[in-house]
């Protein structure tokens, strides 16, 4: 009876043929999402670097104007 619980090898192969492409599609989607996250983090880094430069320049201007 235990052998009745296992699907025949042909059915297993058919199931794998359906599951593997789905898993590949999911993996590709996740890889794309991770690339978007990486790109956004890089863009934010540039924005904050630019902002830090602007704040430093503004501080120098304030110091210069007060003297």
HUVENJO-V315541 format. One record per residue. N is the residue number from 1. PSI is psi in radians with two decimals (999 if undefined). OMEGA is omega in radians with two decimals (none if undefined). BURIAL is 1 if it has 16 or more other ideal C-beta (glycine too) atoms within 10 Angstrom, else 0. Layout:
BEGIN
n=N psi=PSI omega=OMEGA burial=BURIAL
n=N psi=PSI omega=OMEGA burial=BURIAL
END
This chain:
BEGIN
n=1 psi=-0.55 omega=-3.14 burial=0
n=2 psi=-0.56 omega=3.14 burial=0
n=3 psi=-0.38 omega=3.10 burial=0
n=4 psi=-0.43 omega=-3.10 burial=0
n=5 psi=-0.42 omega=-3.14 burial=0
n=6 psi=2.30 omega=3.12 burial=0
n=7 psi=2.69 omega=3.10 burial=0
n=8 psi=2.68 omega=-3.10 burial=0
n=9 psi=-0.63 omega=-3.14 burial=0
n=10 psi=-0.66 omega=3.13 burial=0
n=11 psi=-0.69 omega=3.10 burial=0
n=12 psi=-0.78 omega=3.13 burial=0
n=13 psi=-0.73 omega=3.13 burial=0
n=14 psi=-0.72 omega=3.13 burial=0
n=15 psi=-0.72 omega=3.12 burial=0
n=16 psi=-0.68 omega=3.13 burial=0
n=17 psi=-0.46 omega=3.11 burial=0
n=18 psi=-0.66 omega=-3.05 burial=0
n=19 psi=-0.72 omega=-3.06 burial=0
n=20 psi=-0.86 omega=3.11 burial=0
n=21 psi=-0.61 omega=3.10 burial=0
n=22 psi=-0.76 omega=3.13 burial=0
n=23 psi=-0.70 omega=3.11 burial=0
n=24 psi=-0.71 omega=3.12 burial=0
n=25 psi=-0.75 omega=3.10 burial=0
n=26 psi=-0.76 omega=3.14 burial=0
n=27 psi=-0.74 omega=3.13 burial=0
n=28 psi=-0.69 omega=3.10 burial=0
n=29 psi=-0.73 omega=3.12 burial=0
n=30 psi=-0.70 omega=3.12 burial=0
n=31 psi=-0.74 omega=3.10 burial=0
n=32 psi=-0.72 omega=3.12 burial=0
n=33 psi=-0.70 omega=3.12 burial=0
n=34 psi=-0.65 omega=3.09 burial=0
n=35 psi=-0.68 omega=3.09 burial=0
n=36 psi=-0.73 omega=3.11 burial=0
n=37 psi=-0.79 omega=3.14 burial=0
n=38 psi=-0.76 omega=3.13 burial=0
n=39 psi=-0.75 omega=3.14 burial=0
n=40 psi=-0.72 omega=3.11 burial=0
n=41 psi=-0.74 omega=3.11 burial=0
n=42 psi=-0.75 omega=3.11 burial=0
n=43 psi=-0.75 omega=3.11 burial=0
n=44 psi=-0.65 omega=3.10 burial=0
n=45 psi=-0.78 omega=3.11 burial=0
n=46 psi=-0.72 omega=3.13 burial=0
n=47 psi=-0.80 omega=-3.13 burial=0
n=48 psi=-0.58 omega=3.07 burial=0
n=49 psi=-0.79 omega=3.11 burial=0
n=50 psi=-0.76 omega=3.13 burial=0
n=51 psi=-0.74 omega=3.13 burial=0
n=52 psi=-0.69 omega=3.10 burial=0
n=53 psi=-0.77 omega=3.14 burial=0
n=54 psi=-0.73 omega=3.14 burial=0
n=55 psi=-0.74 omega=3.12 burial=0
n=56 psi=-0.75 omega=3.12 burial=0
n=57 psi=-0.70 omega=3.12 burial=0
n=58 psi=-0.67 omega=3.10 burial=0
n=59 psi=-0.71 omega=3.11 burial=0
n=60 psi=-0.70 omega=3.12 burial=0
n=61 psi=-0.75 omega=-3.14 burial=0
n=62 psi=-0.75 omega=3.12 burial=0
n=63 psi=-0.77 omega=-3.13 burial=0
n=64 psi=-0.73 omega=-3.10 burial=0
n=65 psi=-0.52 omega=-3.08 burial=0
n=66 psi=-0.21 omega=-3.14 burial=0
n=67 psi=999 omega=none burial=0
END
